[in-house]
């Protein structure tokens, strides 16, 4: 039985892609002498095979588009040998494996200006940006009013840290136990992706030292299902407000997500909450005018 046409096409495209990238790499770029008898540009097949840790025949078959299997580790080695960037690496995996490669979790990043503009266009919807470690990198005025991000020292402006150590945050999430457990379970999934990152490991160790609930729940290894997208918050001056919330990936490569809250329109306190936000905005405008 012949291979599906899509796989045959993938192998042909893989062969062309490998030849193209091999010919773009000079021997000097990989620490090899240029030599005087090179009839073709770039690296020879035997050089790529040696640098990637496979036999010449096996690599030749791959570059000829033959039907052979490859491991993820070999594709990683080949990506490094051919000096592929992140986009080219993903393309190689799609051609050879029919699936994307595992991406190493990153806990650093810079929020693009456009995301700041997006949050600013949400005058009555709390929104903030998290990285994989759950550091709060940016937020809009409603989110600051609700969660108090600007009142938290920058080195501790982390959603998980605030949830377990800041009394006002504990009081905000009501009931706290159920919601904190659900949030911790969501964090654990991100922790697995970045477990080798020293910053996220340090966060967990610090929380284990300082909070009994966190230490107990973290060591229990409880894994809950996906969040249902509902939060119950006890807002000072308003009462309990029920929110729909969601996370939107805004940068896959840098593990950035935008978290968005919207008070449920059918909930009796939603209108009062939005009035509370609007009054706060008007007060801030009055304060600025008075100072000027």
C-alpha positions, 0 to 999 in steps of 0.5 A, spaced: 500 500 500 502 506 497 503 512 502 498 517 502 499 523 497 500 528 503 506 524 506 509 523 499 509 531 498 511 532 505 518 528 504 519 531 497 518 538 501 523 536 506 528 533 501 528 540 498 528 544 505 534 540 507 538 541 501 537 548 501 539 549 508 545 545 507 547 549 501 546 555 505 551 553 511 559 555 510 564 550 513 567 556 517 560 557 520 560 550 523 568 550 525 570 546 519 576 548 514 573 551 507 577 546 503 579 548 496 576 542 492 568 544 494 564 543 487 558 545 491 556 551 496 555 549 503 556 543 507 557 536 504 552 531 506 557 527 510 559 533 514 551 534 516 551 527 518 557 527 522 555 534 525 548 531 527 550 524 529 547 519 524 550 515 519 551 518 512 547 513 508 541 514 513 542 522 512 542 521 505 536 517 505 532 522 509 535 528 504 532 524 498 525 523 501 525 516 502 520 513 507 524 513 514 522 515 521 526 520 525 526 521 532 525 528 535 532 528 538 535 527 531 531 533 529 533 537 534 541 536 533 539 537 525 536 544 527 542 546 531 547 543 525 543 547 520 542 553 524 535 553 523 531 559 527 525 558 531 520 558 525 525 554 521 525 549 526 518 548 527 517 547 519 522 542 519 518 538 525 512 539 521 515 536 515 518 530 518 514 528 524 507 531 522 507 535 529 510 541 532 516 540 536 516 541 544 517 548 546 522 550 552 518 554 557 520 561 558 519 566 564 521 572 561 518 577 555 517 584 554 509 586 552 508 589 545 506 596 545 500 594 541 497 589 547 498 596 552 493 599 547 488 593 547 488 593 554 487 601 554 481 600 550 477 596 555 475 601 560 470 597 564 474 590 563 479 588 567 485 585 563 492 584 565 498 580 561 502 574 564 508 570 562 509 563 564 511 564 571 505 568 572 509 575 573 504 580 572 507 584 566 502 589 564 495 591 566 489 596 565 486 601 570 480 596 571 485 591 573 489 595 577 483 598 581 480 590 582 487 587 584 492 592 586 497 591 582 501 597 582 501 597 590 505 591 590 512 591 589 515 589 582 519 583 585 513 580 588 508 582 582 506 575 581 499 573 581 500 566 584 504 570 590 499 575 591 494 570 591 497 566 597 500 572 601 497 578 600 491 579 605 487 583 600 487 578 594 485 572 599 479 577 601 477 578 594 477 571 591 471 569 595 470 563 596 478 563 597 479 555 598 476 552 592 478 558 587 485 558 589 486 550 588 483 551 581 488 556 580 494 553 583 492 547 578 492 551 572 499 554 574 502 547 575 501 545 568 505 551 566 510 549 571 511 543 568 513 546 561 518 551 565 520 546 570 527 547 569 527 555 569 530 557 576 526 563 577 519 559 577 523 554 581 525 559 586 517 562 586 515 555 588 520 554 594 519 561 596 511 560 597 512 553 600 516 556 606 511 562 607 504 559 606 502 553 609 496 552 604 500 552 598 505 547 601 500 542 603 496 543 596 503 543 592 505 537 595 498 533 594 499 533 587 492 534 586 490 536 578 483 539 577 480 539 570 480 546 566 477 552 569 470 553 568 471 560 566 468 563 572 470 567 578 467 570 584 470 576 587 468 580 593 469 587 591 470 592 596 464 597 596 460 593 591 459 586 594 460 579 590 461 580 583 461 574 578 465 574 572 466 570 566 474 570 565 478 567 559 486 567 557 488 569 550 495 567 547 498 573 545 505 571 543 506 563 543 514 564 542 514 568 549 509 565 552 505 571 553 497 571 555 492 576 556 487 575 562 480 578 561 475 579 566 467 581 564 462 581 570 456 577 568 451 581 565 445 577 568 448 578 575 445 583 580 452 587 582 455 587 575 452 594 573 454 596 580 461 594 579 461 598 572 459 604 575 464 603 581 470 603 575 467 609 572 466 613 578 474 611 579 476 613 572 472 620 573 475 621 580 482 620 577 481 625 572 478 630 577 485 629 581 489 630 575 485 636 573 486 639 580 493 638 581 494 641 574 
